[in-house]
Amino acid sequence: MAGNHTSGEDSKDFNCSLSGPKIYSPNGSIEDELEEQNLWPRSVAQKWILMLFMGTCLLYCARMVMPICAVSMAAAFHWSKIDSGLVLGGFFWGYCFTQILGGHASDKVGGEHILVISAASWALITASTPLLAHLGSHTLAAMTVARFLMGLLQGVFFPSLASLCSQRVVEGERGFLMSTMHSGGHLGTLLAGGMGSLMLDQYGWESMFYSTGVLAGLWALIVWQYLLKGSTCDFSLKQLKMKNDSQWSLSSTRWLSLFKKPPVWAMVFTHMCMCSTSYTILSWLPTYFKESFPHASAYIYNVIPWLTAIPSALGGGYVSDFLISQGYSVASVRKIMQLFAMGVSSMFIMPLSGDITFRSAVIFISTATGLSTFTSSGVAVNVQDLTPSCAGALYGFMNMMGALMGLVLVSVSGYVIEVTLSWTTVFSLITLVNVTGLGVFITFGDARRVDLKEDSQVIVL
């Protein structure tokens, strides 16, 4: 059985998880092969991809509620800018702590379970935030703790998603799934911003927390009731034991030894670079437009780039899976997608430091943002190629390091802007980080499994 995917051609044998069966195994039906490998059949995959898209959308809605309501809450509770920053920053500190733990738990018990449990938990916190705010006199402390807990619980989402993808989806279709999930995040950001403005004016800031928390809770309940409870998607103890006793077993010593392999540390480093530049653009883009084009409509530059990102992410995922299905090697496809995400996008970032019109600036940043989403089918999915047995834990480590490096680069950019009073250095720094990460990935990146013992690495032709 082709349990070890080592090239794009191998993935064709079982290329039916999302798009339907293509080739039947001579020893049985394709459904039997999928069940034995614990992969999703087509009908189940279609349901899951829709629900995971909605779940990612709600995740970002819940994440953006506090930033959207921060001004109203600061006025209501007499917060200073420092107080507001403390509350908002609590999320990111909590977000870093559970990345590895969530991924490791997903690798052991199945990503589906961790996703639903965490979603139900952060839904409860979101819905109860207004109650906590009015509960006592220590509102600032309560909100900071609430945001910290929100970060802790949401920190497991994407590592669990990476683990789930490596467990349930064939190699040639992971790019589209991850791209779809990331596009759901962009949609959630747009919905939170658009609906948030209306709800704040009509019903107050509390309504944002109540509605988002209730919707997220309903999502978790529906997934549990109709996709997990009593379904064939559940991991059985027998299946887990088989995984741990076979090629999936990985001791802590060998887990640490993964970082000695060039493709692994190149992937981690590139993901860190990509995350840090994305966080920096997201954080400082409104300030750039406000200072450079003070009379421009904020709605345009706060919406159009993220509207562009949604179809771009979906298109990038489709193209990557199509190239793999046509016989291109997985490693080549991952590098091509990352070339567009970090290299070509940087070509549209640099002109922002020059003397350009508002329309040109919007076009350039929208193009750069759209191209950057190609990382979803590049380095972001590469962890599932290299280490499917511990994809969740390793992706959690990558995400944690990316968040930390992002905080550093955002802070450094703020210092540079304050000292130089120019955006040229900031955009040059973003380009330098992108090009460095891209160069490392192109030079040392790969897509062959590295989590197997040397004596068990068998290429099935």
KAMOHU-V88158 format. One record per residue. N is the residue number from 1. RES is the residue in one letter. SS is DSSP state (H for helix, E for strand, C for the rest). PHI is phi as a letter, one per 20 degrees, with the letter a starting at -180 (NA if undefined). D_FIRST is the distance of its C-alpha to the first C-alpha in Angstrom with 1 decimal. Layout:
<<N & RES & SS & PHI & D_FIRST> <N & RES & SS & PHI & D_FIRST>>
This chain:
<<1 & M & C & NA & 0.0> <2 & A & C & e & 3.8> <3 & G & C & e & 5.6> <4 & N & C & d & 8.5> <5 & H & C & e & 10.5> <6 & T & C & d & 13.0> <7 & S & C & b & 14.8> <8 & G & H & f & 16.1> <9 & E & H & f & 14.4> <10 & D & H & f & 10.9> <11 & S & H & f & 12.1> <12 & K & H & f & 13.3> <13 & D & H & f & 10.1> <14 & F & H & c & 10.5> <15 & N & C & e & 14.2> <16 & C & C & c & 15.8> <17 & S & C & g & 16.5> <18 & L & C & d & 20.1> <19 & S & C & d & 20.9> <20 & G & C & o & 19.3> <21 & P & C & f & 16.6> <22 & K & C & d & 16.5> <23 & I & C & c & 13.9> <24 & Y & C & e & 12.5> <25 & S & C & f & 9.3> <26 & P & C & f & 10.7> <27 & N & C & e & 9.6> <28 & G & C & r & 11.2> <29 & S & C & f & 12.8> <30 & I & H & f & 11.8> <31 & E & H & f & 13.6> <32 & D & H & f & 11.6> <33 & E & H & f & 8.3> <34 & L & H & f & 10.8> <35 & E & H & f & 12.4> <36 & E & H & f & 9.7> <37 & Q & H & e & 9.1> <38 & N & C & m & 12.9> <39 & L & C & e & 13.5> <40 & W & C & f & 16.7> <41 & P & C & f & 17.0> <42 & R & H & g & 19.6> <43 & S & H & f & 22.7> <44 & V & H & f & 22.2> <45 & A & H & f & 21.5> <46 & Q & H & f & 24.7> <47 & K & H & f & 26.7> <48 & W & H & f & 25.5> <49 & I & H & f & 26.1> <50 & L & H & f & 29.6> <51 & M & H & f & 30.4> <52 & L & H & f & 29.1> <53 & F & H & f & 31.3> <54 & M & H & f & 34.2> <55 & G & H & f & 33.6> <56 & T & H & f & 33.7> <57 & C & H & f & 36.8> <58 & L & H & f & 38.5> <59 & L & H & g & 37.5> <60 & Y & H & f & 39.4> <61 & C & H & g & 42.2> <62 & A & H & f & 42.7> <63 & R & H & f & 42.5> <64 & M & H & e & 45.2> <65 & V & H & f & 47.6> <66 & M & H & f & 49.4> <67 & P & H & g & 50.0> <68 & I & H & f & 51.3> <69 & C & H & e & 53.6> <70 & A & H & f & 54.6> <71 & V & H & f & 57.8> <72 & S & H & f & 59.0> <73 & M & H & f & 58.2> <74 & A & H & f & 59.9> <75 & A & H & f & 63.0> <76 & A & H & f & 62.9> <77 & F & H & d & 62.5> <78 & H & C & l & 64.4> <79 & W & C & e & 61.5> <80 & S & C & e & 62.2> <81 & K & H & f & 59.7> <82 & I & H & f & 58.8> <83 & D & H & f & 58.1> <84 & S & H & f & 55.9> <85 & G & H & f & 54.0> <86 & L & H & f & 53.5> <87 & V & H & f & 52.1> <88 & L & H & f & 49.8> <89 & G & H & f & 48.6> <90 & G & H & g & 47.6> <91 & F & H & f & 44.4> <92 & F & H & f & 43.0> <93 & W & H & f & 43.7> <94 & G & H & f & 41.9> <95 & Y & H & f & 39.1> <96 & C & H & f & 38.3> <97 & F & H & f & 38.2> <98 & T & C & d & 35.2> <99 & Q & H & f & 32.7> <100 & I & H & f & 30.8> <101 & L & H & f & 31.5> <102 & G & H & f & 30.1> <103 & G & H & f & 27.0> <104 & H & H & f & 26.4> <105 & A & H & f & 27.1> <106 & S & H & f & 24.7> <107 & D & H & f & 21.9> <108 & K & H & e & 22.8> <109 & V & H & d & 23.7> <110 & G & C & o & 22.3> <111 & G & H & f & 24.1> <112 & E & H & g & 25.3> <113 & H & H & f & 27.6> <114 & I & H & f & 29.1> <115 & L & H & g & 29.8> <116 & V & H & f & 31.7> <117 & I & H & f & 33.6> <118 & S & H & f & 34.8> <119 & A & H & f & 35.7> <120 & A & H & f & 37.9> <121 & S & H & f & 39.5> <122 & W & H & f & 40.5> <123 & A & H & f & 41.6> <124 & L & H & f & 44.0> <125 & I & H & f & 45.3> <126 & T & H & f & 45.8> <127 & A & H & f & 47.7> <128 & S & H & e & 49.8> <129 & T & H & g & 50.8> <130 & P & H & f & 54.1> <131 & L & H & f & 55.0> <132 & L & H & f & 54.5> <133 & A & H & f & 56.5> <134 & H & C & e & 59.5> <135 & L & C & f & 59.2> <136 & G & C & b & 61.3> <137 & S & C & e & 63.1> <138 & H & C & e & 60.3> <139 & T & H & f & 58.5> <140 & L & H & f & 57.3> <141 & A & H & f & 55.7> <142 & A & H & f & 54.1> <143 & M & H & f & 52.6> <144 & T & H & f & 51.4> <145 & V & H & f & 49.6> <146 & A & H & f & 48.2> <147 & R & H & f & 46.7> <148 & F & H & f & 45.4> <149 & L & H & f & 43.6> <150 & M & H & g & 42.3> <151 & G & H & f & 40.8> <152 & L & H & g & 39.2> <153 & L & H & f & 37.6> <154 & Q & H & f & 36.5> <155 & G & C & f & 35.2> <156 & V & C & e & 32.0> <157 & F & H & f & 31.1> <158 & F & H & f & 29.4> <159 & P & H & f & 27.6> <160 & S & H & f & 26.3> <161 & L & H & f & 25.4> <162 & A & H & f & 23.4> <163 & S & H & f & 21.6> <164 & L & H & f & 21.0> <165 & C & H & f & 19.8> <166 & S & H & f & 17.2> <167 & Q & H & e & 16.0> <168 & R & H & d & 16.2> <169 & V & C & c & 16.0> <170 & V & C & f & 13.6> <171 & E & H & g & 14.8> <172 & G & H & f & 16.8> <173 & E & H & c & 18.8> <174 & R & H & f & 19.9> <175 & G & H & f & 23.0> <176 & F & H & f & 24.5> <177 & L & H & f & 24.0> <178 & M & H & f & 25.7> <179 & S & H & f & 28.4> <180 & T & H & f & 29.2> <181 & M & H & f & 29.7> <182 & H & H & f & 32.0> <183 & S & H & f & 33.9> <184 & G & H & f & 34.5> <185 & G & H & f & 36.2> <186 & H & H & f & 38.5> <187 & L & H & f & 39.4> <188 & G & H & f & 40.2> <189 & T & H & f & 42.5> <190 & L & H & f & 44.3> <191 & L & H & f & 44.7> <192 & A & H & f & 46.0> <193 & G & H & f & 48.5> <194 & G & H & f & 49.7> <195 & M & H & f & 49.9> <196 & G & H & f & 51.1> <197 & S & H & f & 54.2> <198 & L & H & f & 55.2> <199 & M & H & f & 54.6> <200 & L & H & f & 56.5> <201 & D & H & f & 59.5> <202 & Q & H & e & 59.5> <203 & Y & H & c & 58.3> <204 & G & C & n & 58.2> <205 & W & H & f & 55.6> <206 & E & H & f & 54.7> <207 & S & H & f & 53.3> <208 & M & H & f & 50.5> <209 & F & H & f & 49.2> <210 & Y & H & f & 49.7> <211 & S & H & f & 47.9> <212 & T & H & f & 45.0> <213 & G & H & f & 44.4> <214 & V & H & f & 44.7> <215 & L & H & f & 42.2> <216 & A & H & f & 39.6> <217 & G & H & f & 40.2> <218 & L & H & f & 39.7> <219 & W & H & g & 36.4> <220 & A & H & f & 35.1> <221 & L & H & f & 36.4> <222 & I & H & f & 34.8> <223 & V & H & f & 31.4> <224 & W & H & f & 31.7> <225 & Q & H & f & 33.1> <226 & Y & H & d & 31.0> <227 & L & H & d & 27.6> <228 & L & H & d & 27.2> <229 & K & C & f & 29.5> <230 & G & C & m & 27.8> <231 & S & C & e & 24.9> <232 & T & C & f & 21.2> <233 & C & C & f & 21.0> <234 & D & C & f & 22.2> <235 & F & C & f & 20.2> <236 & S & C & e & 20.8> <237 & L & H & f & 21.7> <238 & K & H & f & 19.0> <239 & Q & H & f & 16.3> <240 & L & H & f & 18.3> <241 & K & H & f & 18.6> <242 & M & H & f & 14.9> <243 & K & H & f & 14.6> <244 & N & H & f & 17.7> <245 & D & H & e & 16.7> <246 & S & C & d & 13.4> <247 & Q & C & f & 12.7> <248 & W & C & e & 14.9> <249 & S & C & f & 18.0> <250 & L & C & b & 20.7> <251 & S & C & f & 24.2> <252 & S & H & f & 27.3> <253 & T & H & f & 28.0> <254 & R & H & f & 24.7> <255 & W & H & f & 25.2> <256 & L & H & f & 28.6> <257 & S & H & f & 27.3> <258 & L & H & g & 25.3> <259 & F & H & f & 28.7> <260 & K & H & e & 29.3> <261 & K & C & e & 26.7> <262 & P & H & g & 28.3> <263 & P & H & f & 25.8> <264 & V & H & f & 26.1> <265 & W & H & f & 29.9> <266 & A & H & f & 30.2> <267 & M & H & f & 28.3> <268 & V & H & f & 30.4> <269 & F & H & f & 33.6> <270 & T & H & f & 33.0> <271 & H & H & f & 32.3> <272 & M & H & f & 35.5> <273 & C & H & f & 37.5> <274 & M & H & f & 36.2> <275 & C & H & f & 37.0> <276 & S & H & f & 40.4> <277 & T & H & f & 41.5> <278 & S & H & f & 40.3> <279 & Y & H & f & 42.3> <280 & T & H & f & 45.3> <281 & I & H & f & 45.4> <282 & L & H & f & 45.0> <283 & S & H & f & 47.7> <284 & W & H & d & 50.3> <285 & L & H & g & 49.9> <286 & P & H & f & 52.4> <287 & T & H & f & 54.9> <288 & Y & H & g & 54.6> <289 & F & H & f & 55.4> <290 & K & H & f & 58.1> <291 & E & H & e & 59.9> <292 & S & H & e & 59.3> <293 & F & C & c & 60.0> <294 & P & C & f & 62.1> <295 & H & C & e & 63.2> <296 & A & C & f & 59.7> <297 & S & C & f & 58.1> <298 & A & H & f & 55.7> <299 & Y & H & f & 53.7> <300 & I & H & f & 52.7> <301 & Y & H & e & 51.1> <302 & N & H & e & 49.7> <303 & V & H & d & 47.8> <304 & I & H & g & 47.1> <305 & P & H & g & 44.7> <306 & W & H & e & 42.5> <307 & L & H & f & 42.7> <308 & T & H & f & 41.4> <309 & A & H & f & 38.5> <310 & I & H & f & 37.0> <311 & P & H & f & 36.2> <312 & S & H & f & 35.5> <313 & A & H & f & 32.7> <314 & L & H & f & 31.2> <315 & G & H & f & 31.7> <316 & G & H & f & 30.2> <317 & G & H & f & 26.9> <318 & Y & H & f & 26.7> <319 & V & H & f & 27.5> <320 & S & H & f & 24.9> <321 & D & H & f & 22.0> <322 & F & H & f & 23.6> <323 & L & H & f & 23.8> <324 & I & H & f & 20.1> <325 & S & H & f & 19.3> <326 & Q & C & e & 21.8> <327 & G & C & o & 19.9> <328 & Y & C & f & 21.9> <329 & S & C & f & 20.2> <330 & V & H & f & 19.7> <331 & A & H & f & 22.2> <332 & S & H & f & 24.8> <333 & V & H & f & 24.6> <334 & R & H & g & 25.1> <335 & K & H & f & 28.1> <336 & I & H & f & 29.6> <337 & M & H & f & 29.6> <338 & Q & H & f & 31.2> <339 & L & H & f & 33.7> <340 & F & H & f & 35.0> <341 & A & H & f & 34.9> <342 & M & H & d & 36.9> <343 & G & H & e & 38.5> <344 & V & H & f & 39.6> <345 & S & H & f & 40.5> <346 & S & H & f & 42.8> <347 & M & H & f & 44.7> <348 & F & H & e & 45.8> <349 & I & H & e & 46.7> <350 & M & H & g & 49.2> <351 & P & H & f & 51.6> <352 & L & H & f & 52.2> <353 & S & H & e & 54.4> <354 & G & C & e & 56.8> <355 & D & C & e & 59.5> <356 & I & C & c & 57.6> <357 & T & C & e & 58.4> <358 & F & H & f & 56.9> <359 & R & H & f & 55.0> <360 & S & H & f & 53.5> <361 & A & H & f & 52.5> <362 & V & H & f & 50.7> <363 & I & H & f & 48.9> <364 & F & H & f & 47.8> <365 & I & H & f & 46.6> <366 & S & H & f & 44.8> <367 & T & H & f & 43.0> <368 & A & H & f & 42.1> <369 & T & H & f & 40.9> <370 & G & H & f & 38.8> <371 & L & H & f & 37.2> <372 & S & H & f & 36.5> <373 & T & H & f & 34.1> <374 & F & H & f & 31.6> <375 & T & H & f & 30.7> <376 & S & H & f & 28.7> <377 & S & H & d & 26.0> <378 & G & C & d & 26.9> <379 & V & H & f & 27.3> <380 & A & H & f & 27.1> <381 & V & H & d & 23.4> <382 & N & H & f & 22.6> <383 & V & H & f & 22.3> <384 & Q & H & f & 19.1> <385 & D & H & f & 17.7> <386 & L & H & e & 19.0> <387 & T & C & c & 18.8> <388 & P & H & f & 16.7> <389 & S & H & f & 17.2> <390 & C & H & c & 21.0> <391 & A & H & f & 21.4> <392 & G & H & f & 24.1> <393 & A & H & f & 26.2> <394 & L & H & f & 26.1> <395 & Y & H & f & 26.9> <396 & G & H & f & 29.7> <397 & F & H & f & 31.1> <398 & M & H & g & 31.0> <399 & N & H & f & 32.8> <400 & M & H & f & 35.3> <401 & M & H & f & 36.2> <402 & G & H & f & 36.4> <403 & A & H & f & 38.8> <404 & L & H & f & 40.9> <405 & M & H & f & 41.2> <406 & G & H & f & 42.0> <407 & L & H & f & 44.9> <408 & V & H & f & 46.2> <409 & L & H & f & 46.1> <410 & V & H & f & 47.7> <411 & S & H & f & 50.4> <412 & V & H & f & 51.0> <413 & S & H & f & 51.2> <414 & G & H & f & 53.8> <415 & Y & H & f & 55.8> <416 & V & H & f & 55.7> <417 & I & H & f & 56.9> <418 & E & H & f & 59.7> <419 & V & H & e & 60.9> <420 & T & H & e & 60.6> <421 & L & C & l & 61.2> <422 & S & C & b & 58.8> <423 & W & C & e & 55.3> <424 & T & H & g & 54.8> <425 & T & H & f & 53.6> <426 & V & H & f & 51.2> <427 & F & H & f & 49.4> <428 & S & H & f & 49.5> <429 & L & H & f & 47.9> <430 & I & H & f & 45.1> <431 & T & H & f & 44.5> <432 & L & H & f & 44.5> <433 & V & H & f & 41.9> <434 & N & H & f & 39.7> <435 & V & H & f & 40.0> <436 & T & H & f & 39.4> <437 & G & H & f & 36.2> <438 & L & H & f & 35.0> <439 & G & H & f & 35.9> <440 & V & H & f & 34.0> <441 & F & H & f & 30.8> <442 & I & H & f & 31.0> <443 & T & H & f & 31.8> <444 & F & H & d & 29.4> <445 & G & C & f & 26.7> <446 & D & C & b & 23.1> <447 & A & C & c & 19.7> <448 & R & C & e & 17.3> <449 & R & C & f & 16.2> <450 & V & C & c & 18.9> <451 & D & C & e & 18.3> <452 & L & C & d & 16.0> <453 & K & C & f & 17.7> <454 & E & H & g & 18.3> <455 & D & H & f & 16.9> <456 & S & H & d & 13.4> <457 & Q & C & e & 13.1> <458 & V & C & d & 10.5> <459 & I & C & e & 10.3> <460 & V & C & e & 7.6> <461 & L & C & d & 10.1>>
